[in-house]
Amino acid sequence: MTPAAASVLVFVLCLAVLAPLAVLGYRQTRRAIAATDPRLGSNFFAGVAFLFAFLASPIGILFAHLSLRQIARTGASGVGLAIAGFYISYTLTVVQLALLLGISLAT
């Protein structure tokens, strides 16, 4: 297997792992929106997810899923930050993977 083929295979495998997680997160966002109660305090992980979406997007994915799950379970507010962190984290992760693929194919 050539290095270029190996790079493309790794990129496809990463996307194959991210796709089901994104679908799960989309379902979590609907449940979190339905369960949120603005009278309750804000979810801490929602802010952390938004912060890590820009600093380290794969970690932002983890915190976004955690915050959406907690919001759906407890009804805490902060669903907007959690959803923003969710979408930004996934977008930046795919962009970073595409850049890495482009760099590996160029060399």
C-alpha positions in Angstrom: 0.0 0.0 0.0 1.4 3.4 -1.0 1.6 6.2 1.6 -1.0 8.2 -0.3 -3.5 5.3 -0.2 -2.8 4.8 3.5 -3.4 8.5 4.2 -6.7 8.4 2.3 -7.7 5.2 4.2 -7.0 6.8 7.6 -9.0 9.9 6.6 -12.0 7.7 5.5 -11.8 5.7 8.7 -11.8 8.9 10.8 -14.9 10.1 9.0 -16.5 6.7 9.5 -16.0 7.1 13.2 -17.2 10.7 13.4 -20.4 10.2 11.3 -22.3 8.0 13.8 -21.1 10.2 16.7 -22.5 13.3 14.9 -25.8 11.6 14.3 -25.9 10.7 18.0 -25.1 14.3 18.9 -27.8 15.6 16.6 -30.4 13.4 18.5 -28.9 14.7 21.8 -29.4 18.3 20.7 -33.1 17.7 20.1 -33.6 16.1 23.5 -31.6 18.8 25.2 -33.6 21.6 23.6 -36.8 19.9 24.7 -35.6 19.4 28.3 -34.0 22.8 29.0 -35.4 24.9 31.7 -34.1 28.6 31.8 -34.9 28.8 35.5 -32.1 26.3 36.3 -28.5 27.2 36.4 -26.2 26.9 33.4 -24.3 23.7 32.5 -20.6 24.1 33.1 -19.6 21.6 30.4 -21.5 23.7 27.8 -19.1 26.6 28.2 -16.1 24.2 28.3 -17.3 22.6 25.1 -17.6 26.0 23.4 -14.1 27.0 24.6 -12.5 23.7 23.5 -14.2 23.9 20.2 -11.6 26.4 19.2 -8.6 25.2 21.3 -8.8 21.5 20.7 -11.8 20.5 18.7 -11.7 16.7 19.3 -11.9 17.5 23.1 -14.7 20.0 22.3 -16.6 17.1 20.7 -16.3 15.1 24.0 -17.4 18.0 26.2 -20.3 18.9 23.8 -21.7 15.4 24.0 -21.3 15.4 27.8 -23.0 18.7 28.2 -25.9 17.8 25.9 -26.4 14.6 27.8 -26.4 16.4 31.1 -28.8 19.1 29.9 -31.2 16.5 28.6 -31.1 14.7 31.9 -31.2 17.6 34.3 -32.9 20.4 32.3 -30.1 22.9 33.0 -29.7 25.9 30.7 -26.7 26.4 28.3 -28.1 24.4 25.4 -27.1 27.2 23.0 -23.4 27.0 24.0 -23.5 23.3 23.9 -24.9 23.2 20.4 -22.5 25.8 19.1 -19.6 23.9 20.6 -21.0 20.7 19.0 -21.2 22.1 15.5 -18.0 24.1 15.6 -16.0 21.2 17.1 -17.2 18.8 14.4 -16.6 21.3 11.6 -13.1 22.2 12.8 -12.2 18.5 13.3 -13.2 17.6 9.7 -11.3 20.6 8.4 -8.2 19.7 10.4 -8.4 16.1 9.1 -8.8 17.4 5.5 -5.7 19.7 5.9 -3.7 16.8 7.3 -4.7 14.6 4.4 -3.8 17.4 1.9 -0.4 17.8 3.6 0.3 14.1 3.6 -0.7 13.8 -0.1 1.5 16.8 -1.1 4.6 15.3 0.4 
